[in-house]
């Protein structure tokens, strides 16, 4: 969450943050931090990436 707090306000409109290992067992706090951060923000798009129907690759995309 500290990284998102630092980088998000410095992004240009249309800038992208891609979070890898979102919902990964080895990074248990990542999903919680992302949802906590996004509950306070407005942006163009944000959501879990799915490359194939219903298959998540455990990445999260934020577009400002």
KETOR-663712 format. One record per atom (N, C-alpha, C): residue in three letters; x, y, z; atom name. Coordinates in steps of 0.02 Angstrom, whole numbers, plus 32768, in hexadecimal, padded with zeros to 4 digits. Layout:
REM KETOR-663712
<node r="Ala" X="X" Y="Y" Z="Z" a="CA"/>
...
This chain:
REM KETOR-663712
<node r="Unk" X="802A" Y="7FC5" Z="8000" a="N"/>
<node r="Unk" X="8000" Y="8000" Z="8000" a="CA"/>
<node r="Unk" X="802C" Y="803F" Z="8000" a="C"/>
<node r="Unk" X="8065" Y="803B" Z="8021" a="N"/>
<node r="Unk" X="8092" Y="8075" Z="8022" a="CA"/>
<node r="Unk" X="80A8" Y="8087" Z="7FDB" a="C"/>
<node r="Unk" X="80B6" Y="8054" Z="7FB2" a="N"/>
<node r="Unk" X="80C9" Y="8061" Z="7F6D" a="CA"/>
<node r="Unk" X="8092" Y="8083" Z="7F45" a="C"/>
<node r="Unk" X="8055" Y="806C" Z="7F4E" a="N"/>
<node r="Unk" X="801C" Y="808B" Z="7F2B" a="CA"/>
<node r="Unk" X="8011" Y="80D2" Z="7F44" a="C"/>
<node r="Unk" X="8017" Y="80DD" Z="7F85" a="N"/>
<node r="Unk" X="8010" Y="8120" Z="7FA0" a="CA"/>
<node r="Unk" X="8045" Y="8150" Z="7F83" a="C"/>
<node r="Unk" X="8081" Y="8136" Z="7F75" a="N"/>
<node r="Unk" X="80B6" Y="8160" Z="7F5A" a="CA"/>
<node r="Unk" X="80AD" Y="816D" Z="7F10" a="C"/>
<node r="Unk" X="80A2" Y="8138" Z="7EE9" a="N"/>
<node r="Unk" X="80A2" Y="813E" Z="7EA0" a="CA"/>
<node r="Unk" X="8061" Y="815A" Z="7E82" a="C"/>
<node r="Unk" X="8028" Y="8147" Z="7E9D" a="N"/>
<node r="Unk" X="7FE8" Y="815A" Z="7E7E" a="CA"/>
<node r="Unk" X="7FE1" Y="81A6" Z="7E76" a="C"/>
<node r="Unk" X="7FEE" Y="81CF" Z="7EA9" a="N"/>
<node r="Unk" X="7FE5" Y="8217" Z="7E9F" a="CA"/>
<node r="Unk" X="8017" Y="8236" Z="7E6D" a="C"/>
<node r="Unk" X="804D" Y="8213" Z="7E5F" a="N"/>
<node r="Unk" X="807F" Y="822D" Z="7E32" a="CA"/>
<node r="Unk" X="8074" Y="8217" Z="7DEA" a="C"/>
<node r="Unk" X="8041" Y="81ED" Z="7DDF" a="N"/>
<node r="Unk" X="8033" Y="81D4" Z="7D9C" a="CA"/>
<node r="Unk" X="800F" Y="8208" Z="7D71" a="C"/>
<node r="Unk" X="801C" Y="8206" Z="7D31" a="N"/>
<node r="Unk" X="7FF7" Y="822E" Z="7D01" a="CA"/>
<node r="Unk" X="7FB4" Y="820C" Z="7CF4" a="C"/>
<node r="Unk" X="7F83" Y="8233" Z="7CDE" a="N"/>
<node r="Unk" X="7F43" Y="8216" Z="7CCB" a="CA"/>
<node r="Unk" X="7F50" Y="81E4" Z="7C93" a="C"/>
<node r="Unk" X="7F35" Y="81A9" Z="7C99" a="N"/>
<node r="Unk" X="7F40" Y="8173" Z="7C69" a="CA"/>
<node r="Unk" X="7F7B" Y="8147" Z="7C7B" a="C"/>
<node r="Unk" X="7FA0" Y="8159" Z="7CB1" a="N"/>
<node r="Unk" X="7FD8" Y="8130" Z="7CC8" a="CA"/>
<node r="Unk" X="7FBF" Y="80ED" Z="7CE3" a="C"/>
<node r="Unk" X="7FEC" Y="80BC" Z="7CE3" a="N"/>
<node r="Unk" X="7FD9" Y="8078" Z="7CF5" a="CA"/>
<node r="Unk" X="8006" Y="805E" Z="7D2D" a="C"/>
<node r="Unk" X="7FE7" Y="803C" Z="7D5D" a="N"/>
<node r="Unk" X="800B" Y="8014" Z="7D8F" a="CA"/>
<node r="Unk" X="7FF4" Y="7FCD" Z="7D87" a="C"/>
<node r="Unk" X="8023" Y="7F9F" Z="7D7F" a="N"/>
<node r="Unk" X="8013" Y="7F58" Z="7D7A" a="CA"/>
<node r="Unk" X="8030" Y="7F36" Z="7DB7" a="C"/>
<node r="Unk" X="8005" Y="7F16" Z="7DDE" a="N"/>
<node r="Unk" X="801A" Y="7EF5" Z="7E1B" a="CA"/>
<node r="Unk" X="801C" Y="7EAA" Z="7E0E" a="C"/>
<node r="Unk" X="8058" Y="7E8E" Z="7E12" a="N"/>
<node r="Unk" X="8060" Y="7E46" Z="7E08" a="CA"/>
<node r="Unk" X="8059" Y="7E23" Z="7E4B" a="C"/>
<node r="Unk" X="804A" Y="7DE4" Z="7E49" a="N"/>
<node r="Unk" X="8042" Y="7DBA" Z="7E85" a="CA"/>
<node r="Unk" X="8009" Y="7DD1" Z="7EB2" a="C"/>
<node r="Unk" X="7FD8" Y="7DF2" Z="7E94" a="N"/>
<node r="Unk" X="7F9B" Y="7E03" Z="7EB7" a="CA"/>
<node r="Unk" X="7F76" Y="7DC1" Z="7EC4" a="C"/>
<node r="Unk" X="7F5F" Y="7DB5" Z="7EFF" a="N"/>
<node r="Unk" X="7F3C" Y="7D77" Z="7F13" a="CA"/>
<node r="Unk" X="7F6B" Y="7D3A" Z="7F13" a="C"/>
<node r="Unk" X="7FAC" Y="7D46" Z="7F18" a="N"/>
<node r="Unk" X="7FDC" Y="7D0F" Z="7F1A" a="CA"/>
<node r="Unk" X="7FE4" Y="7CFA" Z="7F63" a="C"/>
<node r="Unk" X="7FEA" Y="7CB9" Z="7F70" a="N"/>
<node r="Unk" X="7FF1" Y="7CA1" Z="7FB4" a="CA"/>
<node r="Unk" X="802E" Y="7CBB" Z="7FD8" a="C"/>
<node r="Unk" X="8063" Y="7CCA" Z="7FB2" a="N"/>
<node r="Unk" X="80A1" Y="7CE3" Z="7FD0" a="CA"/>
<node r="Unk" X="809F" Y="7D2D" Z="7FE1" a="C"/>
<node r="Unk" X="806A" Y="7D50" Z="7FCB" a="N"/>
<node r="Unk" X="8062" Y="7D98" Z="7FDA" a="CA"/>
<node r="Unk" X="801C" Y="7DA5" Z="7FF6" a="C"/>
<node r="Unk" X="800E" Y="7D8C" Z="8032" a="N"/>
<node r="Unk" X="7FCA" Y="7D8E" Z="804C" a="CA"/>
<node r="Unk" X="7FAD" Y="7DD3" Z="8057" a="C"/>
<node r="Unk" X="7FD7" Y="7E05" Z="8063" a="N"/>
<node r="Unk" X="7FBD" Y="7E48" Z="8070" a="CA"/>
<node r="Unk" X="7FB1" Y="7E71" Z="8032" a="C"/>
<node r="Unk" X="7FC6" Y="7E5A" Z="7FF8" a="N"/>
<node r="Unk" X="7FC1" Y="7E81" Z="7FBB" a="CA"/>
<node r="Unk" X="7F79" Y="7E8F" Z="7FA8" a="C"/>
<node r="Unk" X="7F4F" Y="7E5C" Z="7FA7" a="N"/>
<node r="Unk" X="7F09" Y="7E66" Z="7F94" a="CA"/>
<node r="Unk" X="7EE6" Y="7E96" Z="7FC3" a="C"/>
<node r="Unk" X="7EF2" Y="7E8E" Z="8004" a="N"/>
<node r="Unk" X="7ED4" Y="7EBB" Z="8035" a="CA"/>
<node r="Unk" X="7EEB" Y="7F03" Z="802B" a="C"/>
<node r="Unk" X="7F2C" Y="7F0C" Z="801F" a="N"/>
<node r="Unk" X="7F47" Y="7F50" Z="8015" a="CA"/>
<node r="Unk" X="7F29" Y="7F71" Z="7FD7" a="C"/>
<node r="Unk" X="7F23" Y="7F4B" Z="7FA1" a="N"/>
<node r="Unk" X="7F07" Y="7F66" Z="7F63" a="CA"/>
<node r="Unk" X="7EBF" Y="7F7B" Z="7F6D" a="C"/>
<node r="Unk" X="7E97" Y="7F50" Z="7F8D" a="N"/>
<node r="Unk" X="7E50" Y="7F61" Z="7F97" a="CA"/>
<node r="Unk" X="7E47" Y="7F9C" Z="7FC7" a="C"/>
<node r="Unk" X="7E71" Y="7F9F" Z="7FFA" a="N"/>
<node r="Unk" X="7E6F" Y="7FD7" Z="8028" a="CA"/>
<node r="Unk" X="7E81" Y="8018" Z="8003" a="C"/>
<node r="Unk" X="7EB4" Y="8016" Z="7FDB" a="N"/>
<node r="Unk" X="7ECA" Y="8051" Z="7FB6" a="CA"/>
<node r="Unk" X="7E94" Y="8067" Z="7F84" a="C"/>
<node r="Unk" X="7E79" Y="8038" Z="7F5E" a="N"/>
<node r="Unk" X="7E4A" Y="804A" Z="7F29" a="CA"/>
<node r="Unk" X="7E06" Y="8060" Z="7F46" a="C"/>
<node r="Unk" X="7DF6" Y="804E" Z="7F83" a="N"/>
<node r="Unk" X="7DB7" Y="8065" Z="7FA1" a="CA"/>
<node r="Unk" X="7DB8" Y="80B1" Z="7FAC" a="C"/>
<node r="Unk" X="7DF3" Y="80CE" Z="7FAC" a="N"/>
<node r="Unk" X="7DFB" Y="8116" Z="7FB8" a="CA"/>
<node r="Unk" X="7E08" Y="813E" Z="7F78" a="C"/>
<node r="Unk" X="7E0E" Y="811C" Z="7F3F" a="N"/>
<node r="Unk" X="7E24" Y="813E" Z="7F01" a="CA"/>
<node r="Unk" X="7DF0" Y="8138" Z="7EC9" a="C"/>
<node r="Unk" X="7DF4" Y="8169" Z="7E9C" a="N"/>
<node r="Unk" X="7DCD" Y="8167" Z="7E5E" a="CA"/>
<node r="Unk" X="7E00" Y="8165" Z="7E25" a="C"/>
<node r="Unk" X="7DF3" Y="8139" Z="7DF5" a="N"/>
<node r="Unk" X="7E20" Y="8134" Z="7DBC" a="CA"/>
<node r="Unk" X="7DF9" Y="811C" Z="7D80" a="C"/>
<node r="Unk" X="7E1A" Y="811C" Z="7D46" a="N"/>
<node r="Unk" X="7DFA" Y="8109" Z="7D07" a="CA"/>
<node r="Unk" X="7DE5" Y="80BF" Z="7D08" a="C"/>
<node r="Unk" X="7E12" Y="8095" Z="7D20" a="N"/>
<node r="Unk" X="7E03" Y="804D" Z="7D22" a="CA"/>
<node r="Unk" X="7E2E" Y="802C" Z="7D58" a="C"/>
<node r="Unk" X="7E12" Y="7FFA" Z="7D78" a="N"/>
<node r="Unk" X="7E3A" Y="7FCF" Z="7DA3" a="CA"/>
<node r="Unk" X="7E18" Y="7F8C" Z="7DA9" a="C"/>
<node r="Unk" X="7E3F" Y="7F57" Z="7DAC" a="N"/>
<node r="Unk" X="7E22" Y="7F15" Z="7DB3" a="CA"/>
<node r="Unk" X="7E56" Y="7EDE" Z="7DA9" a="C"/>
<node r="Unk" X="7E41" Y="7EA3" Z="7DBC" a="N"/>
<node r="Unk" X="7E6C" Y="7E68" Z="7DB4" a="CA"/>
<node r="Unk" X="7E6F" Y="7E55" Z="7D6A" a="C"/>
<node r="Unk" X="7EA9" Y="7E44" Z="7D53" a="N"/>
<node r="Unk" X="7EB2" Y="7E32" Z="7D0D" a="CA"/>
<node r="Unk" X="7E9E" Y="7DE9" Z="7D01" a="C"/>
<node r="Unk" X="7E7A" Y="7DDD" Z="7CCC" a="N"/>
<node r="Unk" X="7E6A" Y="7D9A" Z="7CB6" a="CA"/>
<node r="Unk" X="7E7C" Y="7D94" Z="7C6D" a="C"/>
<node r="Unk" X="7EAC" Y="7D6B" Z="7C5D" a="N"/>
<node r="Unk" X="7EC3" Y="7D64" Z="7C18" a="CA"/>
<node r="Unk" X="7E97" Y="7D35" Z="7BF0" a="C"/>
<node r="Unk" X="7E7C" Y="7D04" Z="7C12" a="N"/>
<node r="Unk" X="7E4F" Y="7CD4" Z="7BF2" a="CA"/>
<node r="Unk" X="7E0F" Y="7CD4" Z="7C1A" a="C"/>
<node r="Unk" X="7DD8" Y="7CBF" Z="7BFD" a="N"/>
<node r="Unk" X="7D98" Y="7CC0" Z="7C21" a="CA"/>
<node r="Unk" X="7D9D" Y="7CA2" Z="7C66" a="C"/>
<node r="Unk" X="7D94" Y="7CCD" Z="7C98" a="N"/>
<node r="Unk" X="7D92" Y="7CB6" Z="7CDD" a="CA"/>
<node r="Unk" X="7DD5" Y="7CA1" Z="7CFB" a="C"/>
<node r="Unk" X="7E0B" Y="7CA8" Z="7CD6" a="N"/>
<node r="Unk" X="7E4D" Y="7C93" Z="7CEF" a="CA"/>
<node r="Unk" X="7E75" Y="7CD1" Z="7D03" a="C"/>
<node r="Unk" X="7E82" Y="7CD6" Z="7D43" a="N"/>
<node r="Unk" X="7EA9" Y="7D0F" Z="7D5C" a="CA"/>
<node r="Unk" X="7EF3" Y="7CFB" Z="7D5D" a="C"/>
<node r="Unk" X="7F1D" Y="7D2A" Z="7D4D" a="N"/>
<node r="Unk" X="7F65" Y="7D1F" Z="7D51" a="CA"/>
<node r="Unk" X="7F81" Y="7D45" Z="7D8D" a="C"/>
<node r="Unk" X="7F56" Y="7D53" Z="7DBD" a="N"/>
<node r="Unk" X="7F69" Y="7D72" Z="7DFC" a="CA"/>
<node r="Unk" X="7F8C" Y="7DB5" Z="7DF2" a="C"/>
<node r="Unk" X="7F70" Y="7DDD" Z="7DC5" a="N"/>
<node r="Unk" X="7F89" Y="7E21" Z="7DBB" a="CA"/>
<node r="Unk" X="7F4F" Y="7E51" Z="7DC1" a="C"/>
<node r="Unk" X="7F60" Y="7E8F" Z="7DD5" a="N"/>
<node r="Unk" X="7F2D" Y="7EC3" Z="7DDE" a="CA"/>
<node r="Unk" X="7F44" Y="7F00" Z="7DB8" a="C"/>
<node r="Unk" X="7F17" Y="7F1F" Z="7D93" a="N"/>
<node r="Unk" X="7F27" Y="7F58" Z="7D69" a="CA"/>
<node r="Unk" X="7F03" Y="7F96" Z="7D82" a="C"/>
<node r="Unk" X="7F28" Y="7FCD" Z="7D87" a="N"/>
<node r="Unk" X="7F0B" Y="800E" Z="7D99" a="CA"/>
<node r="Unk" X="7F1D" Y="803F" Z="7D62" a="C"/>
<node r="Unk" X="7EEB" Y="805F" Z="7D45" a="N"/>
<node r="Unk" X="7EF6" Y="8093" Z="7D12" a="CA"/>
<node r="Unk" X="7EDA" Y="80D4" Z="7D2E" a="C"/>
<node r="Unk" X="7F04" Y="8106" Z="7D34" a="N"/>
<node r="Unk" X="7EEE" Y="8146" Z="7D52" a="CA"/>
<node r="Unk" X="7EC6" Y="816E" Z="7D21" a="C"/>
